[in-house]
């Protein structure tokens, strides 16, 4: 029996969801909006804004639209500034024991259901904020604007993103718990890599199974890239039948969620012993991650993280091989704001959670990335919540 379970960090309570709804209402009032219309997609894809305000994770993949089935894998949440909210789901419905919305309706045609609901709520000629403009199906957007020509649908995705950026104590507990799923998967994968004749697929299967047994809701993917493929950041498919040879670099990336909150931990492993040049490069990547992580303090900016990693590689043979994106926020989705890049300079605040992952790529030879999940503390260095050792060589 495992020494822990997903119940170690329970799902977000209904009381906290209701507080979030009120905070969202308050922000909508500040912007002179009559309501918010929030769109979300499948649990493993883009449920974040919707789940944050409802605790609903659309349980089915998005599917092709037909005459009678339009919107499978989506859901909409209408939050008026006055009055009761409504959650519209696809026919797969919802978890009544989790969702913190009293009025939940299922519909095969979600576009028509949104139009009907806006009319019923007297919002057909109102100014409504759209949260999720980047994932609203174009077919629904056209239908709503045609059928409700007097409706002003204004993109305001930053409204909820601003709330989601700072995590509550319950969210931080869930993120710590989720990181343990990645740890179990990475350790299992490392053990399989050490065997003779192992394929990428076998490594990925072991990592996926271990993460699920450790409490993961799902494993979005367990990336295994070996040899020259380790220099490729994300390759399709996630793992192949390629046999991992002695001395090769293997980049692993465990991505999934536990009780709705994501994990994303990357580790670099060598099968056996690396040559001197590879070892020197891996040591530098490890040092860059340490430096970048140390830069994650309240009051700093994401640009400081990038500069810290670059300083480690400066003047080395791999200086120009350092990747541009060095991390991102994490929470209800694998990748959240802020992005950690040189051209984005977002401020760091206490209770933000980040994935810090400077890495190098030497095309045709090898690549290396070591990713730490961290929580920004009010003062001092961050809390590292990914317990997996960083050096596997």
Secondary structure, DSSP 4 states (H G I P E B T S, - for coil): --S--GGGSPPPPHHHHHHHHHHHHHHHHHTT-SEEEEEEE-TTSS-HHHHHHH-----S------SS-B-TTEEEEEEESSS--EEEE-TT---TTT---SEEEE-SBHHHHHHHHHHHTT-TTSEEEEE-TTTS-HHHHHHHHHH-TT-EEEE-HHHHHHHHHSPPHHHHHHHHHHHHHHHHHHHHHHHHHTSTT-BHHHHHHHHHHHHHHTT-SEEEEEEEEEGGGGGSSS-SSSS-SPBPPTT-EEEEEEEEEETTEEEEEEEEEESS---HHHHHHHHHHHHHHHHHHHT--TT-BHHHHHHHHHHHHTTSTTGGGB-S--EEE-SSSSSEEEE-STT--PBP-TT-EEEE--EEEETTTEEEE--EEEE--SSSSPEE---S-S-B-
